[in-house]
Amino acid sequence: MTDPIELYYWPTPNGWKITIALEEMELPYNLHLVNIGAGEQFDPEFLKIAPNNRMPAIVDPDGPGGDPISIFESGAILQYLARKTGRFYGETERDRVAVDQWLMWQMGGVGPMAGQAHHFLKYAPSMEPPNDLPYAKDRYRNEVARLYRVLDTQLGKHEYAAGDFYSIADMAIWPWASLWEGQQQTLDDKPNLKRWLDQLSARPGVQKGRAVAAEKRAKLQDNKDAQKVLFGQKG
């Protein structure tokens, strides 16, 4: 039996990527909560695993050659798990290129842009002092809308992000796209994106992954101390 993977996690979109993947791949794992609002991502022991002080991260005791391996960056973790299991990476090299393209699209586009949209639309106005910046709000809201139009077009041609097969690219994109309302987006003009969101939301693996430690997720707008940690005012 495969030894459990050690997962360092907090219930955020980047964290959900990995819990969803582990559930979909039916891999056993031990959960280690890293409370990012309390600054636990700066703990020296965690930094040995994730030197960029971000979660998620994993330690696989059964890594390449049978030796343990630690991995940070959610996209790298997804690629590793897909290679390890031989699942959700397509069947051909062309499939894998397509998966990598859309995975990188999420890592370099949707994740950062949606994250900034959340920040300026939801969090910055509640900070002390408030930072209600119309230009920043418009910039990131509009860029997220552009990216979702790109995805909607792709999903009009294929069932899933990288083609007609479910992959780690879908697992990476869904956690961020599922929060479209908080990014002040609309699905009225994106029927393919809506279909895909509903389709993935119905998957048991997605539901189980999304539910991990869901009770720990809180409204950051109401936690001034966590804001200071997460937004670089201390720590």
C-alpha positions in Angstrom: 0.0 0.0 0.0 1.2 3.5 -0.8 2.5 5.5 2.2 0.3 8.5 2.9 1.5 11.8 1.4 2.0 14.6 4.0 -0.1 17.6 2.9 0.6 21.1 4.2 -2.6 22.9 3.6 -5.1 25.7 4.3 -8.5 26.0 2.7 -7.7 28.5 -0.1 -8.1 28.0 -3.9 -4.5 26.9 -4.2 -4.9 24.5 -1.3 -8.1 23.1 -2.9 -6.2 22.2 -6.1 -4.2 19.6 -4.2 -7.0 18.1 -2.0 -9.1 17.7 -5.1 -6.2 16.0 -6.9 -5.5 13.7 -4.0 -9.2 12.8 -3.8 -9.5 12.3 -7.5 -6.4 10.2 -7.7 -7.4 8.2 -4.6 -4.1 8.8 -2.9 -4.0 8.6 0.9 -2.7 11.7 2.7 -2.2 13.1 6.2 -3.4 16.7 6.7 -1.2 19.3 8.3 -3.0 22.6 8.6 -0.9 25.7 8.0 -2.8 28.7 9.4 -1.7 31.4 7.0 -3.7 34.1 8.9 -1.7 33.3 12.0 1.7 33.4 10.2 2.4 29.6 10.5 3.8 29.7 6.9 6.8 31.4 8.3 7.6 28.6 10.7 11.2 27.4 10.1 10.1 23.8 9.8 7.6 24.7 7.1 10.2 26.8 5.3 12.3 23.7 4.9 9.5 22.3 2.7 8.2 25.5 1.1 11.0 28.1 1.0 8.6 30.6 -0.6 6.5 30.6 2.6 3.4 29.7 0.6 1.1 26.7 0.9 0.2 24.1 -0.3 3.2 21.8 -0.1 3.7 18.1 0.1 6.2 15.5 1.3 5.9 12.2 -0.5 7.7 9.5 1.6 7.7 7.3 -1.6 9.4 9.7 -4.0 11.5 9.0 -7.0 13.9 6.1 -6.4 11.9 5.3 -3.2 13.3 8.3 -1.3 11.2 11.0 0.3 10.7 14.2 -1.7 9.2 17.6 -0.7 7.5 19.8 -3.3 6.1 23.3 -3.2 4.1 25.3 -5.8 0.7 23.9 -6.5 1.3 23.5 -10.3 4.5 21.5 -9.7 2.6 19.3 -7.1 -0.2 18.6 -9.6 2.3 17.6 -12.3 4.2 15.4 -9.9 1.1 13.6 -8.7 -0.2 13.1 -12.3 3.1 11.6 -13.3 3.3 9.5 -10.1 -0.2 8.0 -10.7 -0.3 8.1 -14.5 -3.7 9.8 -14.3 -5.3 13.0 -15.4 -2.4 14.0 -17.7 -3.9 12.7 -21.0 -2.8 9.8 -23.0 -0.3 11.3 -25.5 2.5 13.8 -25.6 0.2 16.2 -27.4 -2.3 15.8 -24.5 0.4 16.6 -22.0 1.4 19.7 -23.9 -2.2 20.9 -23.8 -2.5 20.2 -20.1 0.7 22.0 -19.4 -0.4 25.0 -21.5 -3.7 25.4 -19.5 -2.0 24.7 -16.2 0.5 27.4 -16.8 -2.3 29.7 -18.0 -3.9 29.2 -14.6 -0.7 29.6 -12.7 0.4 32.8 -14.6 -3.0 34.2 -15.3 -6.2 33.3 -13.5 -4.6 32.6 -10.1 -2.6 35.9 -9.8 -5.3 38.1 -11.5 -8.2 36.6 -9.6 -6.2 36.9 -6.4 -5.6 40.6 -7.0 -9.2 41.0 -7.9 -10.2 39.5 -4.5 -7.7 41.7 -2.8 -8.7 45.0 -4.2 -12.5 44.3 -4.4 -13.0 42.7 -1.0 -10.0 43.1 1.3 -8.3 46.4 0.6 -11.4 48.5 1.2 -11.7 46.9 4.7 -8.1 47.5 5.7 -7.0 50.2 8.2 -6.8 52.7 6.6 -9.2 51.7 3.8 -7.7 51.3 0.4 -10.6 51.7 -2.0 -8.9 52.1 -5.4 -11.2 52.3 -8.4 -8.3 51.9 -10.9 -7.1 48.7 -9.3 -10.6 47.3 -9.0 -11.3 47.9 -12.7 -7.9 46.6 -13.8 -8.1 43.3 -12.1 -11.9 42.8 -12.6 -11.5 43.4 -16.3 -8.5 41.1 -16.7 -10.3 38.3 -14.9 -13.2 38.8 -17.3 -10.9 38.6 -20.3 -9.4 35.4 -19.0 -12.8 33.8 -18.4 -13.8 34.7 -22.0 -10.7 32.9 -23.2 -11.6 29.9 -21.1 -15.3 30.1 -22.3 -14.1 30.0 -25.9 -11.9 27.0 -25.2 -14.7 25.2 -23.4 -17.0 25.8 -26.4 -14.6 23.6 -28.5 -13.8 21.0 -25.9 -15.5 19.4 -22.9 -12.6 20.3 -20.6 -9.9 22.9 -20.4 -7.1 20.9 -22.2 -9.3 18.9 -24.5 -12.0 16.2 -24.2 -10.5 14.6 -21.1 -10.5 15.7 -17.5 -7.1 16.7 -16.3 -5.0 18.4 -13.6 -5.5 21.6 -15.6 -9.2 21.5 -14.7 -8.3 20.8 -11.1 -6.1 23.9 -11.1 -8.6 26.3 -12.7 -11.8 25.2 -11.0 -11.0 26.5 -7.4 -10.4 30.0 -8.7 -13.1 30.1 -11.3 -15.7 28.7 -8.8 -15.2 32.0 -6.9 -16.3 34.1 -9.8 -19.0 36.0 -7.9 -16.4 37.4 -5.4 -14.4 38.5 -8.4 -17.5 40.5 -9.6 -17.9 38.4 -12.8 -20.9 37.2 -14.7 -21.6 33.9 -16.4 -24.5 35.3 -18.4 -22.3 35.6 -21.5 -20.2 32.5 -20.7 -22.4 29.5 -21.1 -19.6 27.1 -21.7 -17.8 28.2 -18.5 -21.0 27.8 -16.6 -21.5 24.3 -18.0 -18.0 23.3 -17.0 -18.2 24.8 -13.5 -21.5 22.9 -12.8 -20.0 19.7 -14.3 -16.9 19.8 -12.1 -18.9 20.8 -9.0 -20.8 17.6 -9.3 -17.7 15.4 -9.2 -17.4 13.6 -5.8 -13.6 14.2 -5.8 -14.1 17.9 -6.3 -16.7 18.0 -3.6 -14.5 16.1 -1.1 -11.4 18.1 -1.9 -13.3 21.4 -1.5 -14.7 20.3 1.8 -11.3 19.6 3.5 -11.1 21.9 6.6 -13.9 24.1 5.2 -14.8 25.2 8.7 -11.4 26.9 9.0 -12.2 29.3 6.1 -13.2 32.7 7.5 -14.0 36.2 6.2 -10.6 37.9 6.0 -12.4 41.3 5.9 -13.2 40.9 9.6 -9.7 39.8 10.7 -7.4 42.8 10.9 -4.5 40.8 12.4 -4.6 38.2 9.6 -4.7 41.0 7.1 -1.4 42.4 8.5 0.2 39.0 8.2 -1.0 38.2 4.7 -0.6 41.6 3.2 3.0 42.2 4.3 2.3 44.7 7.1 4.1 42.4 9.5 5.8 39.0 9.6 
